[in-house]
């Protein structure tokens, strides 16, 4: 799928989908034909023409929340003593 995405960015979705359909056609000689099941080619072409499906909103919200929590911990540990007036050791 990554190869499809890179080719789509380089050449566009429609030419790539046409090439996939052409290469998987049963009339092509055996060496030039792709060794894929018809359903795999159909799924790839459908994905190319419709674009990637967005994930659920809660997944991205959870990722952002975890990132904020992971970043705020070390920052709080470094800043809290200064804000509370606790002198640095040493």
C-alpha positions as CSV (number, residue, x, y, z in Angstrom):
1,X,0.0,0.0,0.0
2,X,2.9,2.4,0.7
3,X,4.1,1.9,-2.9
4,X,0.6,2.8,-4.1
5,X,0.6,5.9,-2.0
6,X,4.0,7.0,-3.4
7,X,3.0,6.3,-6.9
8,X,-0.3,8.2,-6.4
9,X,1.7,11.3,-5.2
10,X,4.0,11.0,-8.2
11,X,1.5,10.3,-11.0
12,X,-2.0,10.8,-9.6
13,X,-4.8,8.3,-8.6
14,X,-6.5,7.8,-11.9
15,X,-3.4,6.8,-14.0
16,X,-2.3,4.4,-11.3
17,X,-5.7,2.8,-11.0
18,X,-5.9,2.4,-14.8
19,X,-2.4,0.8,-14.8
20,X,-3.4,-1.7,-12.0
21,X,-6.6,-2.7,-13.9
22,X,-4.6,-3.0,-17.1
23,X,-1.8,-5.1,-15.5
24,X,-4.3,-7.5,-13.9
25,X,-6.4,-8.0,-17.0
26,X,-6.7,-11.7,-17.9
27,X,-5.8,-11.0,-21.6
28,X,-2.3,-9.9,-20.7
29,X,0.6,-12.4,-21.2
30,X,1.5,-14.3,-18.1
31,X,4.8,-12.6,-17.4
32,X,3.3,-9.1,-17.6
33,X,0.2,-10.0,-15.5
34,X,0.2,-9.2,-11.8
35,X,0.1,-12.3,-9.6
36,X,-2.7,-10.9,-7.5
37,X,-6.2,-12.1,-6.7
38,X,-9.0,-10.0,-8.4
39,X,-10.3,-8.9,-5.1
40,X,-6.9,-7.5,-4.1
41,X,-6.7,-5.4,-7.2
42,X,-10.3,-4.3,-6.7
43,X,-9.6,-3.2,-3.2
44,X,-6.4,-1.3,-4.2
45,X,-8.2,0.5,-7.0
46,X,-11.1,1.4,-4.7
47,X,-8.7,2.7,-2.1
48,X,-6.9,4.8,-4.7
49,X,-10.0,6.3,-6.1
50,X,-11.8,7.0,-2.8
51,X,-8.8,7.9,-0.7
52,X,-7.9,6.6,2.8
53,X,-10.6,6.2,5.3
54,X,-10.3,8.5,8.3
55,X,-10.0,6.8,11.7
56,X,-12.4,7.4,14.5
57,X,-12.2,10.8,16.2
58,X,-11.6,9.3,19.6
59,X,-8.3,7.7,18.5
60,X,-6.8,11.0,17.4
61,X,-8.1,12.7,20.6
62,X,-6.6,9.9,22.7
63,X,-3.2,10.2,20.9
64,X,-3.2,14.0,21.5
65,X,-4.1,13.6,25.2
66,X,-1.4,11.0,25.8
67,X,1.2,13.2,24.1
68,X,0.2,16.2,26.2
69,X,0.4,14.1,29.4
70,X,3.8,12.7,28.5
71,X,5.2,16.1,27.7
72,X,3.7,17.9,30.7
73,X,5.2,15.5,33.3
74,X,8.8,16.4,32.7
75,X,8.0,20.1,32.3
76,X,6.1,20.2,35.5
77,X,9.0,18.5,37.4
78,X,11.4,21.2,36.1
79,X,9.2,24.2,36.6
80,X,7.4,23.4,39.8
81,X,10.4,24.1,42.2
82,X,11.0,27.5,40.6
83,X,7.3,28.5,40.9
84,X,7.1,27.3,44.5
85,X,10.3,29.1,45.5
86,X,12.2,25.9,46.4
87,X,15.9,26.5,45.9
88,X,17.9,24.3,43.6
89,X,20.2,21.9,45.4
90,X,23.9,22.7,45.1
